[in-house]
Amino acid sequence: MVETEVILESLVYVESVLGKWLIKARYQVLKNQVGNTMTDPITDMLNRIRNAQAVSHKTVSIPFSNIKFEIAKILDQEKLIDKVEKKGRTPKRSIEITLKYGNEGSAIFGLKRVSKPGQRIYTNNKDIKRIHGIVIISTPQGLMTGKEAKKRKLGGEIICEVW
């Protein structure tokens, strides 16, 4: 009798472990089918910068895309970050941003995504507003600051504001 109970308990345990493995295997299959979808990679970039600064990290790594690299280069040109570099090779390429800190804390006090995938915001050159920081605009001639777009008399999609 005792051996039968031990065998039954062992079978129940084995069944539960196998069930967990099957669930895990199914999860991996479904995850591979769906993939890692992200609805707004620019917002993800801004959030990563904001979160890294909140905990005083020196660098932040962001998955690579051309538009995110251009935004980072603009932040570098405007002296809001120390350095921006491409890292790695094509499949796992990333952008490494070295954040800038001074006596008063971070060089970037705030980041705001303006034009979102669900609601695009466009402006002409006359309506580009002035803020304490910079506005990044996507124009027919590429990404640039609002100041530069106004000087070139270009309008476009307002990507974000940084101050």
C-alpha positions as CSV (number, residue, x, y, z in Angstrom):
1,M,0.0,0.0,0.0
2,V,2.7,2.5,1.0
3,E,4.6,1.9,-2.3
4,T,1.5,2.5,-4.3
5,E,0.9,5.9,-2.5
6,V,4.5,6.9,-3.1
7,I,4.3,6.0,-6.7
8,L,1.0,8.0,-7.1
9,E,2.5,11.0,-5.4
10,S,5.5,10.8,-7.7
11,L,3.2,10.6,-10.8
12,V,1.2,13.6,-9.6
13,Y,4.5,15.6,-9.2
14,V,5.8,14.5,-12.6
15,E,2.5,15.4,-14.2
16,S,2.6,18.9,-12.7
17,V,6.2,19.5,-13.8
18,L,5.4,18.3,-17.3
19,G,2.3,20.6,-17.4
20,K,4.5,23.6,-16.4
21,W,7.0,22.7,-19.1
22,L,4.3,22.4,-21.7
23,I,2.9,25.8,-20.7
24,K,6.4,27.3,-20.9
25,A,7.0,25.7,-24.3
26,R,3.6,27.0,-25.6
27,Y,4.4,30.5,-24.2
28,Q,7.8,30.5,-26.1
29,V,6.1,29.5,-29.4
30,L,3.4,32.2,-29.0
31,K,6.0,34.8,-28.0
32,N,8.0,34.0,-31.2
33,Q,4.9,34.2,-33.3
34,V,3.9,37.6,-31.9
35,G,7.4,39.0,-31.5
36,N,8.5,42.0,-29.4
37,T,6.0,44.6,-30.7
38,M,6.5,48.1,-29.6
39,T,4.0,50.7,-30.7
40,D,6.2,53.8,-30.3
41,P,9.9,53.4,-30.2
42,I,10.6,57.1,-29.9
43,T,8.6,57.3,-26.7
44,D,10.5,54.2,-25.5
45,M,13.8,56.1,-26.2
46,L,12.6,59.2,-24.2
47,N,11.5,57.0,-21.3
48,R,14.8,55.2,-21.2
49,I,16.7,58.5,-21.0
50,R,14.3,59.9,-18.4
51,N,14.5,56.7,-16.3
52,A,18.3,56.6,-16.5
53,Q,18.6,60.2,-15.4
54,A,16.2,59.5,-12.5
55,V,18.7,57.0,-11.0
56,S,21.8,59.0,-12.2
57,H,23.1,56.4,-14.6
58,K,26.1,57.6,-16.7
59,T,25.0,55.8,-19.9
60,V,21.8,54.4,-21.4
61,S,21.6,51.9,-24.2
62,I,18.7,52.0,-26.7
63,P,17.8,49.6,-29.6
64,F,19.1,51.2,-32.9
65,S,16.9,52.9,-35.5
66,N,17.9,55.7,-37.8
67,I,15.3,58.2,-36.4
68,K,16.4,57.5,-32.8
69,F,20.0,58.0,-33.8
70,E,19.2,61.3,-35.5
71,I,17.3,62.5,-32.4
72,A,20.3,61.5,-30.2
73,K,22.7,63.4,-32.6
74,I,20.5,66.5,-32.2
75,L,20.6,66.2,-28.4
76,D,24.4,65.9,-28.7
77,Q,24.6,69.0,-31.0
78,E,22.5,71.0,-28.5
79,K,24.8,69.9,-25.7
80,L,22.1,68.2,-23.7
81,I,24.0,64.9,-23.7
82,D,27.7,64.2,-23.6
83,K,28.1,61.6,-26.4
84,V,26.2,59.4,-28.7
85,E,27.6,56.2,-30.3
86,K,26.4,53.3,-32.4
87,K,27.3,50.0,-30.8
88,G,27.3,46.4,-32.2
89,R,26.5,45.0,-35.6
90,T,23.3,44.9,-37.6
91,P,21.0,42.3,-35.8
92,K,21.7,43.6,-32.3
93,R,22.8,47.1,-33.0
94,S,22.2,49.7,-30.3
95,I,22.7,53.4,-29.5
96,E,24.7,54.2,-26.4
97,I,24.1,57.7,-25.0
98,T,26.4,59.2,-22.4
99,L,24.3,61.5,-20.2
100,K,25.4,64.9,-19.1
101,Y,25.3,66.0,-15.5
102,G,26.3,69.3,-13.9
103,N,26.2,70.9,-10.5
104,E,22.4,71.3,-10.7
105,G,21.8,67.7,-11.8
106,S,21.0,66.5,-15.2
107,A,21.3,68.7,-18.3
108,I,17.9,67.5,-19.5
109,F,15.1,68.6,-17.1
110,G,12.2,67.2,-19.1
111,L,11.3,65.3,-22.3
112,K,7.8,65.3,-23.9
113,R,6.6,63.3,-26.8
114,V,4.3,65.6,-28.9
115,S,3.3,63.7,-32.0
116,K,2.2,60.2,-31.2
117,P,1.3,57.2,-33.5
118,G,-2.4,57.7,-32.7
119,Q,-2.4,61.5,-33.1
120,R,0.2,63.1,-35.3
121,I,0.9,66.8,-34.7
122,Y,2.1,69.0,-37.6
123,T,3.1,72.6,-37.8
124,N,4.2,75.2,-40.3
125,N,7.2,77.4,-39.9
126,K,5.2,80.3,-38.6
127,D,3.6,78.3,-35.8
128,I,6.7,76.7,-34.3
129,K,6.5,77.7,-30.7
130,R,9.4,78.8,-28.5
131,I,10.1,76.9,-25.4
132,H,13.0,77.1,-22.9
133,G,14.6,74.0,-24.5
134,I,14.3,72.7,-28.0
135,V,11.6,71.3,-30.3
136,I,12.6,68.4,-32.6
137,I,10.8,68.5,-35.9
138,S,10.7,66.0,-38.8
139,T,10.8,68.0,-42.0
140,P,11.1,67.1,-45.7
141,Q,14.9,67.8,-45.3
142,G,15.3,65.5,-42.2
143,L,15.1,65.9,-38.5
144,M,16.1,69.3,-37.0
145,T,15.4,71.7,-34.2
146,G,12.5,74.1,-34.3
147,K,14.9,77.0,-34.5
148,E,16.7,75.6,-37.5
149,A,13.4,74.7,-39.2
150,K,12.1,78.2,-38.6
151,K,15.3,79.7,-40.1
152,R,14.9,77.4,-43.2
153,K,11.2,78.2,-43.4
154,L,10.2,74.5,-43.1
155,G,7.3,72.9,-41.3
156,G,6.7,69.3,-40.4
157,E,5.8,66.8,-37.7
158,I,6.7,67.8,-34.1
159,I,8.5,64.8,-32.7
160,C,9.3,65.9,-29.1
161,E,10.2,68.8,-26.8
162,V,13.3,68.7,-24.6
163,W,14.2,71.2,-21.9
